[in-house]
Amino acid sequence: MGKRKVGALEKVDADLPNLQYKIRRDPQSYKDDFQNQYNQYETLRELFMQAPASADDNGIVSLRDLIDFVSHVADCYPVITANFPNDLVQILSLHHAELEVELRDKIVGSLVLLKNKDVIDSATLLNTLFPILVSTPSKSLRALLFQKILSDLRSSNAKTTNHRLNRTIQTVLYNLLTSDRASPKGIWAVKITRELWKRQIWTDSKAVEIMKEASLAENDKVITSGVRFFLGGDKEREEAADESSDEENIDMGQLRHQVGINKKTKKKQKELKQAAATVKKKERKKSQPHPLNFSAFHLLHDPQGFAEQLFSRHLQNTKSKLNLDQKLEVLQLVSRLVGLHKLTVISLYSFFIKYLTPRQPKVTSFLASLAQATHSLVPPDALEPLVQKIANEFVSEASASEVAAAGLNAIREICARQPLAMNDTLLQDLVMYRKSKDKGTMMAAKGLLSLYREVGAELLKKRDRGKDATIGMKVGEIKERRYGEEAAGEIEGLELLEQWKADERRKKREEMGLPPDAPSDEDSEDEAENWKNWEVEEDESDDEEGWINVESDGEDINISDSDDDKPPAAKKAKIDAGSATPDTTGDKENPDAAEAKRISKLATTRILTPADLAKLQELRLASSITKSMPSTKRRQALEARHADDPLTAAEIEAPGLLGKKTTKQEKIEMAKGDRDQTHQSTTAMRKEKKRAEGKSTTNKEKSRQKNFFMTLGKAKSKNKRSLVQTQKTLRGHIERKKRGGKRGNQGQ
């Protein structure tokens, strides 16, 4: 029996991809064919809805194929398929738990496809998928829905920020957390928010409020996820930004080279165009202003209330179910909030008392948290018992060297932020440990001594103050710090600019042959040079007052209005030197005068020009580089380190590791450092670089890779050549070289 011939229409009906292709090209011609397929879909859907659990495999396969077909061409027949999205939403919402896996995934994919074709909007899609995400027990479905939700939110905010959609989803996530604080469903709100924060899609305070509510939840997983967001979310965002910038690094020269030497195909040309578009996009990003990515800590609406609620709910509450590691994370968050925003939570410091013992597990983390929670506005009375407890428990002759070093380092970190927490008796006892035989303890004690030489030299004995601190106390540059005192209204690094100007003025006077240290008029030449860019004439009314010549008792005194009749600088220096003594005594009697003298004259008598500001920035940079050197004083960096960067337990333990003996294997690993694991010669590295750039090798290098027997015949023939043949060959080589090779392309 021969094969039955299939008609053209039957072929179209049986081949849905072929019909889909034809409909996309000419929708009106195939409208009846699509209507037949859509009627068949509705019939199968009604049968499935009547008994979802008892549907046979053939019906499910047919329904799945028809759903895929209709979703691809639904935008061509919007009137016929008006109810199609609602049907899919109904099937998925009501029967997602009992749907066959492939059919369920196909429905989710079809909804996403309809959204991409603008048949439905993002709000409808997300409001359909999110309730299923938080309620379904299927792990594979949760992973699929989570990925689809994230990709839809990213695509919706790709070209421009979709504020309306973001507010809608953020409100849904916020309500999910606040409606039932004990429910584990809130973990999905945390995951979505953290991923979008990492990708810099959500960077506003609403996202931070969602994570704030997660941290205040009652489920331990939700609490831990919310707390970890504050402790590490900003770092993740920076790393993601670095990765995305690295992915866009495309070598255009290599691509052009490959397109030039390889076979020219449409694929290569397309790749080159895409790479060029990526490079242009990257260049546009460089020219645009950098977005202000505020830290999550700075976007909190009420940090004081947040810190108090965290502390009372998770740390003070005896019914809290958090383990030690989770409590430590909450404590780190509270301490960072207190230190960064200079909050006042007095009960927090008494909480530390019972944990400050060497036998406490992870005690260095408690010490680091205590140091982070310290700032200049913490009352010294609240910190003195803690410092005394650390000194008694950790720092003693009977303690191990690592314990003593950790205790001294913790005390130094606390006192760097609040120097008034130390008393002179305890400080003198702790400073004596600088003579310890253990290197870690000795370095920690020296660090405490150098700190108080700068912030509280009056607490040290005279022999321990050092030269700089002693001179500073005599001159009045170093004075006793008072509680709550803030240095307001000062410009950072202005004293560097003033010192630089003084040095430049001294050099100019030396070049002119004048005494370098003699006082002179204001540096009007420098100011005139700096103000040239602004084209503003200075008011010289103050400079027109000269010395006045008056005959009195046979002495001539300058009375001229011009600047040409000034007396020698030496006389003026003598007069100023003679009047220095009463001014000094006046400063001692009048502290306000000493304070006015300490403030920079540039801040009170000058308007900084663009040249001044540029030089100030240069001096600041040089100063910061100098401070980062290990041989210089770094108290300012130590004092402000906790403001944005956390203080870790490893930094508390660091001095204790100085005296620890390292094994031979550890020394080898330290010596290797950041070196590559495999050693390569310079030639091998050059070859690898050329191979990575897509460049070819020379004929000489290629011959070395050939099989020996392939080159054996040529070597034998070379050895058999006569002198005349060799000479002829060399002459021919020279002639070819002059012509530009065998092709003769020299000079082209």
C-alpha positions in Angstrom: 0.0 0.0 0.0 1.5 3.3 -1.0 1.9 6.4 1.2 -1.0 8.7 1.4 -0.4 12.2 0.0 -0.8 14.9 2.6 -2.4 18.1 1.4 -0.8 21.5 1.7 -3.2 22.7 4.4 -2.7 19.5 6.4 1.0 20.0 6.3 0.6 23.5 7.6 -1.7 22.3 10.4 0.7 19.6 11.4 3.7 21.8 11.4 3.2 24.6 13.9 6.6 26.2 13.6 6.1 26.5 9.8 2.7 28.1 10.3 4.2 30.4 12.9 6.8 31.5 10.4 4.2 32.1 7.7 1.9 34.1 10.1 4.8 36.4 11.1 5.3 37.2 7.4 1.7 37.6 6.3 -0.8 37.6 9.3 -4.0 38.3 7.2 -3.5 35.4 4.8 -3.3 32.9 7.5 -5.9 34.3 9.9 -8.3 31.3 9.3 -5.5 28.8 10.0 -4.6 30.6 13.2 -8.3 30.6 14.2 -8.5 26.8 13.8 -5.4 26.3 16.0 -6.7 28.7 18.6 -10.1 26.9 18.7 -8.2 23.7 19.3 -6.2 25.3 22.1 -9.4 26.5 23.8 -10.9 23.0 23.6 -7.8 21.4 25.2 -7.7 24.1 27.9 -11.3 23.5 28.9 -10.7 19.8 29.1 -7.6 20.4 31.2 -9.3 22.8 33.6 -12.1 20.3 34.2 -9.6 17.6 35.5 -6.0 19.0 35.8 -4.7 16.0 37.7 -6.1 13.3 35.3 -5.0 14.9 32.0 -3.2 12.4 29.7 0.2 12.9 28.3 -0.9 13.4 24.7 -3.3 16.2 25.7 -0.6 17.9 27.8 1.9 17.8 25.0 -0.6 19.2 22.5 -1.7 21.9 24.9 1.9 22.8 25.6 2.7 23.1 21.8 -0.4 25.2 21.2 0.4 27.5 24.1 3.9 28.0 22.7 2.5 28.7 19.2 -0.2 31.2 20.3 2.2 33.1 22.6 4.6 33.7 19.7 2.0 35.1 17.3 -0.4 36.6 19.8 0.6 40.2 18.9 -0.5 39.6 15.3 -4.1 38.9 16.3 -4.8 41.0 19.4 -8.6 40.7 19.2 -8.7 36.9 18.9 -6.1 36.4 21.7 -7.5 39.0 24.1 -8.2 36.4 26.8 -5.1 34.4 26.2 -2.9 36.0 28.9 -5.7 35.8 31.5 -6.1 32.1 30.7 -2.4 31.5 31.3 -2.5 33.5 34.6 -5.5 31.5 35.7 -3.9 28.1 34.9 -0.6 29.0 36.6 -2.2 30.6 39.7 -4.7 27.9 40.5 -2.8 24.7 39.4 0.9 25.5 39.7 1.3 22.8 42.4 -0.1 20.0 40.2 1.0 21.0 36.7 3.4 18.9 34.7 6.9 20.4 35.0 7.4 21.1 31.3 3.9 22.6 30.9 4.4 24.7 33.9 7.8 26.1 32.7 6.2 26.6 29.2 3.4 28.8 30.7 5.9 30.9 32.7 8.1 31.3 29.6 5.0 32.3 27.5 4.0 34.9 30.0 7.5 36.4 29.9 7.3 36.3 26.1 4.0 38.1 26.1 5.5 40.8 28.3 8.4 41.2 25.9 5.9 41.7 23.1 4.1 44.3 25.1 0.9 42.2 25.2 1.0 42.5 29.0 2.9 44.9 31.2 5.5 44.2 33.8 3.2 44.8 36.8 0.8 42.1 35.6 3.7 39.6 35.1 5.3 40.3 38.5 2.0 40.3 40.4 1.4 36.9 38.9 4.8 35.4 39.5 5.7 36.8 42.9 2.8 35.2 45.0 3.7 31.8 43.5 7.4 32.4 44.3 6.7 32.8 48.0 4.1 30.0 48.3 5.2 27.1 46.0 7.1 24.2 47.6 8.9 23.3 44.3 12.5 24.3 44.4 13.0 24.3 40.7 9.9 26.5 40.2 11.2 28.9 42.8 14.6 29.2 41.0 12.8 29.7 37.7 10.5 32.4 39.0 13.2 34.2 40.9 15.4 34.4 37.8 12.4 35.6 35.6 11.5 38.3 38.1 15.0 39.6 38.4 15.5 39.6 34.6 12.2 41.5 34.1 13.1 44.1 36.6 16.5 44.6 35.1 15.1 44.9 31.6 12.4 47.3 32.7 15.1 49.6 34.2 17.7 49.1 31.4 17.1 52.3 29.4 15.7 54.5 32.1 14.6 54.0 35.7 11.0 52.8 35.9 10.0 54.5 39.1 6.4 53.5 39.0 7.2 49.8 38.7 9.9 50.0 41.3 7.6 51.6 43.8 5.0 49.0 43.2 7.3 46.1 43.8 9.0 47.7 46.7 5.7 48.2 48.4 4.8 44.5 47.8 8.1 43.4 49.4 7.8 45.8 52.3 4.2 44.6 53.1 5.5 41.0 52.8 7.9 41.6 55.6 5.7 43.7 57.9 2.5 41.6 57.6 4.0 38.5 59.2 7.4 39.1 60.9 7.8 35.4 61.9 7.2 34.1 58.4 10.2 32.7 56.4 8.6 34.0 53.2 10.3 37.4 53.8 13.6 35.8 52.7 12.5 36.3 49.1 12.1 40.0 49.6 15.6 40.1 51.0 17.0 38.2 48.1 15.4 40.3 45.4 16.3 43.6 47.1 19.9 42.6 47.7 20.4 41.4 44.1 18.9 44.6 42.7 21.0 46.7 45.1 24.1 44.8 43.9 23.2 45.5 40.3 22.6 49.2 41.1 19.0 49.1 39.9 17.6 50.0 43.3 19.8 52.6 45.1 17.2 54.6 47.0 16.2 54.7 50.6 13.1 52.6 50.0 15.3 49.5 49.3 17.2 50.2 52.5 13.9 50.4 54.5 13.0 47.0 53.2 16.3 45.6 54.5 15.8 47.4 57.7 12.4 45.7 58.3 14.1 42.4 57.4 16.7 43.0 60.1 13.9 43.6 62.6 12.0 40.4 61.7 11.5 37.4 64.0 12.7 34.7 61.7 16.4 34.0 62.2 17.1 33.5 58.4 15.4 36.7 57.5 17.2 38.6 60.3 20.7 37.2 59.3 20.1 38.0 55.6 19.0 41.6 56.4 22.0 42.2 58.8 24.5 40.8 56.3 23.1 43.2 53.6 24.2 46.2 55.8 27.5 44.6 56.6 28.5 43.5 53.1 26.0 44.8 50.5 28.0 47.9 49.5 31.1 45.8 49.0 29.2 43.4 46.7 28.0 46.4 44.7 31.5 47.6 44.2 32.8 44.2 43.2 29.9 43.8 40.7 30.7 47.1 39.2 34.4 46.2 38.8 33.4 42.8 37.1 31.1 44.5 34.7 33.8 47.0 33.7 36.3 44.2 33.2 33.9 42.3 30.9 33.7 45.2 28.6 37.4 45.4 27.9 37.6 44.6 24.2 40.8 44.8 22.1 39.6 46.6 19.0 43.0 46.2 17.4 43.0 42.5 17.7 39.5 42.3 16.3 40.4 44.4 13.3 43.6 42.3 12.8 41.6 39.1 12.8 39.0 40.4 10.4 41.8 41.6 8.1 43.7 38.4 7.9 41.0 35.8 8.3 38.2 35.0 5.9 35.7 37.9 5.7 32.4 36.6 6.8 29.2 38.2 7.9 29.6 36.8 11.4 33.0 38.5 11.8 31.7 41.8 10.6 28.8 41.5 13.0 31.1 40.8 15.9 33.2 43.8 15.0 30.2 46.1 14.9 29.0 44.8 18.3 32.4 45.3 19.8 32.6 48.8 18.4 29.1 49.6 19.9 30.3 48.3 23.3 33.4 50.4 23.2 31.4 53.5 22.3 29.0 52.8 25.2 31.9 52.4 27.6 33.4 55.7 26.4 30.1 57.4 26.9 30.0 56.1 30.5 33.4 57.5 31.1 32.3 61.0 30.0 29.1 61.0 32.1 29.2 62.1 35.7 29.6 59.4 38.3 26.4 58.5 40.0 26.2 59.1 43.7 26.1 55.6 45.2 25.4 56.3 48.8 26.1 53.6 51.3 23.1 51.8 52.9 24.1 53.2 56.3 23.8 56.8 55.0 20.3 56.2 53.5 18.7 55.1 56.8 15.8 57.3 57.8 16.2 56.8 61.6 19.5 55.3 62.5 19.0 56.0 66.2 15.7 54.2 66.4 17.0 51.3 64.2 20.0 50.7 66.5 17.9 50.8 69.6 15.4 48.3 68.2 18.1 46.0 67.0 19.8 46.0 70.4 16.6 45.5 72.4 15.0 42.8 70.2 18.0 40.6 69.3 20.7 41.3 72.0 19.0 42.3 75.2 16.0 40.1 74.7 16.5 36.8 76.6 13.9 35.0 74.4 15.9 35.6 71.2 16.6 32.4 69.3 19.8 33.7 67.6 23.0 31.7 68.1 26.3 33.3 69.0 27.5 33.9 65.4 24.2 35.5 64.5 24.3 37.7 67.6 27.8 38.8 66.8 26.6 39.9 63.3 23.8 41.9 64.9 26.3 43.4 67.4 28.6 44.4 64.5 25.7 46.2 62.8 24.7 48.0 65.9 28.2 49.1 66.7 28.8 50.3 63.1 25.6 52.3 63.3 26.6 53.9 66.6 30.1 54.7 65.5 29.2 56.0 62.0 26.3 58.2 63.1 27.7 59.0 66.6 24.6 57.6 68.3 24.0 57.4 72.0 23.0 53.9 73.2 24.3 53.9 76.8 23.0 50.4 77.7 25.1 49.0 74.8 28.4 49.5 76.7 27.2 47.7 79.9 26.2 44.8 77.6 29.9 44.2 76.7 31.0 43.6 80.3 30.2 39.9 80.6 31.9 39.1 77.2 35.3 40.7 77.8 37.2 37.7 79.1 39.8 35.6 77.3 37.7 32.5 77.8 34.8 34.0 75.8 34.5 32.4 72.3 35.4 34.9 69.5 36.3 37.5 72.1 38.3 39.5 69.5 35.0 40.1 67.6 33.5 41.5 70.7 36.5 43.8 71.2 36.3 45.0 67.6 32.6 45.7 68.0 33.3 47.7 71.2 35.9 49.8 69.5 33.6 50.4 66.5 30.8 51.6 68.9 33.1 54.2 70.5 33.2 57.8 69.3 34.0 61.2 70.7 30.5 61.8 72.1 30.4 58.6 74.3 30.6 59.6 78.0 34.0 58.6 79.4 32.3 57.2 82.5 30.6 54.5 80.3 34.0 53.5 78.8 36.3 53.6 81.8 34.9 50.3 83.4 35.3 48.5 80.0 38.9 49.7 79.5 39.7 48.7 83.1 38.1 45.3 82.6 40.1 44.6 79.4 43.3 45.6 81.2 42.6 43.4 84.2 41.5 40.4 82.1 43.9 40.5 79.2 47.0 42.5 80.1 49.0 40.9 82.8 52.3 39.1 83.3 50.4 35.8 83.6 48.5 36.2 80.3 49.7 34.6 77.0 51.5 36.9 74.7 48.6 36.8 72.1 46.1 37.7 74.8 48.1 40.6 76.1 48.7 42.0 72.6 45.0 41.7 71.7 44.0 43.5 74.9 46.5 46.3 74.4 45.5 46.7 70.8 41.8 46.8 71.7 42.5 49.5 74.3 44.4 51.5 71.7 41.5 51.3 69.2 39.0 52.4 71.9 41.2 55.3 73.1 41.9 56.5 69.6 38.2 57.3 69.3 37.7 58.5 72.8 41.0 59.4 74.6 39.2 60.5 77.8 38.4 56.9 78.6 41.9 56.4 80.0 43.3 57.5 83.4 46.9 58.3 84.0 47.5 55.5 86.5 46.3 52.8 84.1 48.1 54.3 81.2 51.4 54.4 82.9 51.0 50.7 83.8 50.1 49.7 80.2 53.0 51.8 78.7 55.5 49.7 80.8 54.7 46.7 78.6 56.8 48.3 75.8 59.8 46.6 77.5 58.2 43.2 77.1 60.3 40.5 75.5 57.4 39.4 73.3 57.4 41.4 70.1 53.6 41.6 69.7 53.0 42.9 73.2 55.9 45.3 72.8 54.5 46.8 69.6 51.0 47.1 70.9 52.2 49.0 74.0 54.4 51.3 71.8 51.3 52.0 69.7 49.4 53.0 72.8 52.3 55.2 73.9 52.6 56.9 70.5 48.8 57.5 70.5 48.8 59.3 73.8 51.8 61.4 72.9 49.5 63.0 70.4 46.1 63.0 72.1 46.8 63.1 75.8 50.5 63.8 76.6 49.5 65.3 80.0 48.6 61.7 81.2 52.2 60.5 80.5 55.2 60.9 82.6 57.7 63.5 81.4 60.2 60.9 80.4 57.6 59.1 78.2 56.2 62.2 76.4 58.9 62.5 73.7 60.4 65.6 72.2 57.5 66.6 69.9 54.8 66.3 72.7 57.0 68.1 75.2 57.7 71.0 72.9 54.0 71.1 71.8 52.8 71.3 75.4 55.2 74.2 76.1 54.3 76.1 73.0 50.6 75.5 73.4 50.0 73.5 70.2 49.0 70.4 72.3 46.4 71.1 74.8 44.1 68.9 76.9 41.1 67.7 75.0 37.7 68.3 76.6 34.6 66.1 76.3 32.4 66.9 73.3 34.9 69.3 71.8 34.8 69.4 68.0 37.1 71.2 65.6 34.4 73.0 63.5 34.9 75.3 60.6 38.4 74.2 59.7 39.5 73.3 56.2 41.2 70.0 55.9 44.9 70.4 55.0 44.9 74.2 55.1 47.9 74.3 57.4 49.8 72.5 54.6 49.0 75.2 52.2 50.0 77.9 54.7 53.3 76.1 55.3 54.0 75.8 51.6 53.3 79.5 51.1 55.7 80.4 53.9 58.4 78.2 52.4 58.0 79.7 49.0 58.1 83.3 50.5 61.3 82.4 52.4 62.9 81.0 49.2 62.1 84.2 47.3 63.6 86.4 50.0 66.7 84.3 50.0 67.0 84.8 46.2 66.6 88.6 46.7 69.3 88.7 49.3 66.9 89.6 52.1 66.7 87.9 55.6 64.5 84.8 55.0 62.8 84.8 58.4 62.1 88.5 58.6 58.4 89.4 58.5 57.2 91.1 55.3 54.0 92.3 53.8 51.4 90.0 52.6 52.4 88.0 49.5 50.7 90.3 47.1 52.7 89.0 44.2 51.5 85.4 44.7 47.9 86.6 45.1 48.1 88.7 42.0 49.5 85.7 40.1 46.7 83.5 41.4 43.9 86.0 40.7 44.9 86.5 37.0 42.5 83.8 36.0 39.6 85.6 37.5 40.6 89.0 36.1 39.7 90.8 39.3 41.8 93.8 40.5 42.8 93.7 44.1 41.8 96.6 46.4 45.1 98.1 47.4 43.7 100.6 49.9 45.1 98.5 52.8 48.5 98.4 51.3 48.9 102.2 50.8 49.6 102.8 54.4 53.4 103.2 54.6 55.8 104.3 57.3 55.4 107.9 58.5 58.5 110.1 59.0 58.1 112.4 62.0 60.9 114.5 63.6 60.7 113.7 67.2 63.7 114.0 69.7 66.1 114.1 66.8 64.9 110.8 65.3 63.6 110.5 61.7 60.5 108.4 61.3 59.1 107.5 57.9 56.0 109.5 57.1 55.8 108.7 53.4 52.7 107.2 51.8 54.7 105.3 49.2 56.1 101.8 49.7 59.6 102.9 48.4 60.6 104.5 51.7 60.3 101.4 53.9 62.9 100.9 56.5 65.3 97.9 56.3 63.7 94.6 57.2 66.3 94.0 60.0 64.9 97.0 62.0 61.4 95.7 61.7 62.5 92.3 62.7 64.2 93.7 65.9 61.0 95.6 66.8 58.9 92.5 66.3 61.3 90.4 68.2 61.4 92.8 71.1 57.6 92.8 71.3 57.4 89.0 71.2 57.7 88.4 75.0 54.6 90.3 76.1 52.5 88.7 73.3 53.5 85.3 74.6 52.6 86.0 78.1 49.3 87.5 76.9 48.5 84.3 75.2 49.0 82.3 78.4 46.7 84.6 80.3 44.2 84.8 77.5 43.2 81.4 76.0 41.0 83.0 73.4 44.0 84.9 72.0 46.0 81.6 71.8 43.1 79.9 70.0 42.9 82.8 67.5 46.6 82.5 67.0 46.3 78.8 66.3 43.7 79.2 63.6 45.2 79.6 60.1 45.4 83.2 58.8 44.5 81.9 55.4 41.1 80.8 56.6 40.3 84.2 58.2 42.0 86.8 55.9 42.1 85.3 52.4 39.8 84.0 49.8 41.3 80.9 48.3 41.7 81.2 44.5 41.5 78.3 42.0 45.3 78.0 42.1 45.3 77.8 45.9 42.6 75.0 45.8 44.6 73.1 43.2 47.7 73.3 45.3 45.8 72.4 48.4 44.5 69.2 46.7 48.0 68.3 45.6 49.4 68.8 49.1 46.6 66.7 50.6 47.4 63.9 48.2 51.1 64.0 49.1 50.2 64.1 52.8 47.9 61.1 52.5 50.6 59.2 50.7 53.1 60.1 53.5 50.6 59.1 56.2 50.2 55.7 54.6 53.9 54.9 55.0 54.6 52.7 58.0 57.2 55.0 59.5 54.9 58.0 60.0 52.1 58.8 62.4 48.7 57.7 61.3 46.4 58.7 64.2 44.0 60.6 61.9 43.5 57.6 59.6 43.1 55.3 62.6 40.5 57.7 64.2 38.4 57.9 61.0 38.8 54.3 59.8 35.6 53.0 61.4 33.5 55.7 59.7 33.2 53.8 56.5 35.3 50.6 56.9 34.6 48.0 59.5 37.1 47.1 62.2 37.6 43.3 62.1 38.7 40.8 64.6 41.8 40.1 62.5 43.0 43.7 63.1 42.7 43.2 66.9 44.7 40.0 66.7 47.3 41.5 64.3 49.9 42.5 67.0 49.8 39.1 68.6 50.9 37.5 65.3 54.1 39.5 65.2 56.0 37.4 67.7 54.6 34.1 66.4 57.2 31.9 64.8 56.3 30.8 61.3 57.1 27.4 59.8 59.3 26.9 56.7 56.2 26.3 54.5 54.5 29.5 55.7 57.7 31.5 55.0 57.8 30.1 51.5 54.2 31.0 50.9 54.8 34.5 52.2 57.8 34.9 50.0 55.8 33.9 46.9 53.2 36.4 47.7 51.4 37.5 44.6 53.7 35.8 42.2 52.4 33.5 39.5 52.4 29.8 40.3 54.2 28.8 37.1 57.5 30.3 36.0 57.9 31.4 32.4 60.9 32.7 30.5 60.6 36.1 28.8 60.4 34.4 25.4 57.6 32.2 26.5 55.7 35.1 27.9 56.2 37.0 24.7 54.9 34.1 22.6 51.9 33.7 24.9 51.1 37.4 24.6 51.3 37.2 20.8 49.1 34.1 20.7 46.5 35.9 23.0 46.5 38.9 20.6 45.9 36.6 17.6 49.2 37.4 16.0 51.1 34.8 13.9 54.6 33.4 14.5 57.7 33.6 12.3 58.7 30.9 9.9 61.7 30.2 12.1 59.5 29.6 15.1 57.1 27.4 13.0 60.1 25.3 11.8 60.9 24.5 15.4 57.5 23.0 15.9 57.8 20.7 12.9 58.5 17.0 13.1 62.2 16.2 12.8 61.8 13.9 9.9 60.0 16.6 7.9 63.1 18.9 8.1 65.7 16.1 7.7 65.7 16.1 3.9 66.2 19.9 3.7 69.1 19.7 6.1 70.7 16.9 4.1 70.4 18.8 0.8 71.9 21.9 2.4 74.9 19.9 3.5 75.4 18.5 0.0 75.4 22.0 -1.7 78.7 23.2 -3.2 80.2 26.6 -2.5 79.0 28.0 -5.8 75.4 26.8 -5.1 75.5 28.3 -1.6 76.8 31.6 -3.0 74.0 31.7 -5.6 71.4 31.0 -3.0 72.6 33.8 -0.8 72.8 36.3 -3.7 69.2 35.4 -4.7 68.1 35.9 -1.1 69.7 39.4 -1.0 68.1 40.4 -4.3 64.7 39.2 -3.2 65.1 41.2 0.0 65.8 44.3 -2.1 62.7 43.8 -4.2 60.6 43.4 -1.1 60.2 39.7 -1.0 58.9 37.2 -3.6 55.8 39.4 -4.2 57.9 42.6 -4.7 55.6 44.6 -2.5 58.2 47.0 -1.1 57.1 50.5 -0.7 53.4 49.7 -0.9 
